[in-house]
Amino acid sequence: SIIEKFGISYPFMLGGSSFGGVVAYHMACLLEKKHNSKPTLIMIDSPAPGNMPKAMNEKQILEYIVTYGV
């Protein structure tokens, strides 16, 4: 994986806040499938799985950023 190319080896510890937590969660899911073991995951102020916003296309993402100044 790209992570391992940087010299980082399993077991992984991932974390992030807000949207970074969502990214870390999805990375953990991919790594779990590859290594058949759950990495440590820390999510701070991130929406939990099942409470994620609906998928948006590029136009909707740009409209959201312009509207809310993210």
Helices and strands as residue ranges (DSSP letters): H 2-5, E 13-17, H 19-35, E 40-44, H 58-68
